[in-house]
Each structure stands twice: as structure tokens, then as C-alpha cells.
């Protein structure tokens, strides 16, 4: 099974008032690398006409983007209150 197929099976519970990942658009606008677009296994980060688009709702809470961003744009905190990915096997 491809990673895209596995990701499509996840069940998400989101809270519009709480984003466990935020990005700083002023830093992203001048980023020469955009490593987040390559590193994120869930493709939460995409470039659209040179502008970074981010969808926290699709996040699998792996934290890869936090480490991939070498410019300090990504602020990542542990999800609270059971929000985020609901894993079938633990």
C-alpha cells in the first residue's frame, strides 16, 4: 500500500480554535529552501504560485516539519485534549 493510501485512512478530529502547528508567513515568503514541502509525509505544505500553503488539519503529528525548517518558521506544540490524529492501532 502506498503512503498516500495509508494517509487517506486516518480519521481526524480538529478544533478550529486550536492549531498545533503554526507557520510564520513572513519567514516563508523569503525562504529559499521550502524544505517543509519535501519533508512532510502528509503533504501539508505546498507551494502555489510561489506562496506557501499550509493545512494543519491533514497533519499526522510526526513533527518532521519542525526539524526540516531551518529558518524557524514552524512552531509545533503537542496537540491538546485528544485533538488531531486518531490512530486505529494505538
N, C-alpha and C positions, 0 to 999 in steps of 0.2 A: 504494500500500500504506500503510495506517495505521501509526502509530508502534507501537501495541500488537502488530501483526502482525510488524513487524520485530524487536521485542524478543523475541518468542517464538521466534525462530530462532537466538538466541545460545546458545552452548554454554558452560557454567560449570564451572570446576574450583575447588572450595573446600577450605579446610583449616579444620576446626572449631577448631583451636588458634590460628588467626590471623585476626583481623578487621581489615581495612584501614581500616574506619570504625567509630568508637565514638561513642555519644552519652551525654551526662550526664543521666540521668533526673530528677535534682533540678532542673536548669535547665529541662528540657522541661515539667515539671509546672506551672511558673509562667509559661511563655511565653505572652504574649498574642497572638502572631502565627502561629506554626507555618508559617512561610514554606517550610520544607522539604517540607511536604505538597503545596505547589503547584509548587515548583521542580523536584523530582526527576522526570526523564523516565521512569524505570523504576518509579515509584510504590513506592519502598522505604519511604517514610514514610506512615503512615496514622493517623488518629485513630479510636480505638474507645472509645466511651463517654467521650470527653474525655481519654483517655490515649493518648500517642504509642506506636505500634507500629512497630518498625524491623526490616527484614530485609536484612542486608548481603549475603546470598547473591545477591540479584537485581540488585546494583549493576552499572552499566556503566562505572564508574570515570571519570566525567566531572568530578567534583569540584564540581558545582553546589551541592550541599547545604552544603559548607564555606563557600562565599561567600554563600549565601542565609541562613544562620543568623547573625543579627545579635547573638546573645546568648552566643556562644562555647560552645555545647553540642556541636558536631560537631568531633571530632578525626579528621583524614583523613591517612593516610600512603600512600605509593606501595606497591602490592602487591608482595610479595616472591616470588622463586622461581617465577615463572610462574603463580601462583595468580590467580584472578579470571577476567575475561572472556577467552575465546579467540576472537579475531576471524577470520572466514573469509578476508578480504582484507587482512590486514596488521595 
